[in-house]
């Protein structure tokens, strides 16, 4: 019985190794070049205070853009991404509609309005320290451009299996915050929080 158990453990261990993720947290797995944002796996999650009772969270997806990176010159990396504000997602259909509804009687919308312009982040400075970095860029949102700095952590890199396209991938996590009133979105401040915390999963392929 003991020999059977040991054999079963060995089989399961071999299967686990064979099925390990293709991505590696080792920066040596990064290959240089121009990467394209993966719109299916790049997410910008935002959270703000709701009336002092709870945090409320929503999300932007379908992000497009590019990352240019040279592992030998990490501080020279550049990011240029576009975020479709009109595709904002929340857990409440009513709140999502509020974010995108036109202003009352032809007035200014409370938030984005029905045809909001895309947001865009274009990096201007990157300072790396091991597998973390400070990324500063010009963030254009609701027609206003301001500098924003993100704390970035390298997550993983490598090539997907051939059955999944065999592309080089690189991914990061990033956090930061903005004040929505800085971008002309001050509706209900301070009852609804002004500070918007950002948590970003950034995926790129080439």
N, C-alpha and C positions, 0 to 999 in steps of 0.2 A: 504493500500500500504506500509506504514511504517513497519507494522508487517511482511509482506512478505519479505521486504528488510532485516530486522533484521534476519529473519529465514535463508535467503540465505547466509548472512554473517556468521552465525553460522555454517552452513553446510560446507562452503568453509574453514573456520578455522579448523574444525574438520578434513577435508580431508588433509589440509596442515600438521597438526600434525601427522596424520597417515602416511604421505609420507615423513617425515623428514629423513635426511640421518642417516644411522646407525652408522657412525663414529662420535666420540666426541672429541673436542679439550681439554677435561679434562684429564690430565695425569693419573688420577685415573683409567681410562679405559684401561690402559696398563697392560697386563698380561705377566709374565716372560716366558722365554724359548728360544728356537732356532727357528728363523723365516727364511723363504726362500724368496729371492728376487722375486718379481712379475715382470716377464719380459715384460708383456704387459702394465704396468703402471709405470715402472721406466725409467726415461728419463734423459739423460745428454745433455743439450743444451749448445752449445759453440758459442761465438761471438767474432769476431776480427775486427779490422779496415781495410777497403778496400780503399787503396789509399788516405786516408784522406777525402774521399767524403761521405762514408756511413759505418755503421756497417754491417757485414755480419754474418749470423747465420746458423748453421747446427746442427745436432743432432745424438746422438748414442742411440740405444734402445736395446731390447733383453738382458738386463743385468741379470746376474745370480749371485748367492752367498748367503751368510747367514748373519744374525744379531743375536747375542746372547745378551740377555738383562735381567737384574734383576731390577725391579722397586725400590727395596730396596737399590741397589748399582748401581746407574745410571752411575757413572764414570768407572765402570768395564765393561760396554758394549763393544762389539767387532764387527767389520764389516769386511767382506772379500768378495769383489765383483769383478766380471770379466766383462769387456766391450768388445764386439766384434767389433773391429775397422773396419773390412772388411764390416760391415753393415752400415757404415756411410751414413747419408741422408742429402741432401741439396735440395734447391728449383730449382737447375740448374742441368740438366742431364750432361751438359758439364763439370761443376765444379766437380761433383761427379766422373766422369770418370777421370778427371785430378788428383784427390786425390788418385785414385787407379791404375793409369796406370803405366806400367813399365818404367824404365829409358830409355832414348834415346840411341840407339846403345849399349845396354847392360850396360849403366851407372847407377848411383844411381838415384832412383826415386825422383821427386821433393817433394813428400809428403809420403804417406804410401806404395805405390806400390801395386801390384795385390794380394799378399798373406800376408797381415800384421798380425803380432802376436797380440793376444788379449791384451788389457790393463788390469791392475789389481791394485786395491786399498786395502791395508791391514792396518787396523787401528793399531796405536801404543800408542795413548794417547787420552783420552777424558776428558774434563773439562766442567762440566755442571753448569748452572746458571739459575735456574727456568726452563723455557721451551726452553731455548737456550743453545748452547754448542759450544765449539771449538773442532773440531775433526781433529787430526793429524794422518797421515798414510804414509806408503811407497807406492808411486805411480809408477808403472812400465809401461812405454809407449814408444813404438818404440825401445825397447831393453834397455832403460835407466831407472834407479830407482832413484827417488829423493823424499824427504819429501814434502808433500803438506798438508796445513791446510785449513779446510773448516769451514765456519760459518753455524751452523745447527739450525733449528727451528723445534720443534715438531709441526706436523700438525693435527694429529688425530689418534684415535684408536677405536677398537670395533670389533664386529662380524658381518659379512655379513648375510643377510637373508638366511634361509635354502634353498630357491630356487636358491641362488647364491653360494651354497657350505657350508655356515655356518662356514666359517673359521675366526679365529682371524686375524685382520689386524692392522698394524701400519704404519704410514707414516710421512715423514719429507720433509722439503725443505732445500736445502743447496746452498751456494754460495762460490765462491773462484776464483782463477785465477792461471794460469801457464804461463811461457814463453816457447813458442814452440821451440825456439832455444836451450833451456836447454835439450831438448829431441831429438836433432839432426834433427829438422824440421825447419831449418832457411831459407828455400827458400823465396826469395824476401823480406826479412827483410832489411831495415825498410819501404820499400814502402808499403808492406802489413804488418799489425801490428804483432809485436812479442807477445804482451800480449794477452792471450786467456781468456776471462771471462767465468766462468762456472755457470750455473744455473741448479740445480738438483732436480728432484722430485723422492724421494726414497720410494718405496712401498714394504712392506714385509708381508708375510702371514705364518700362521702355522695351 
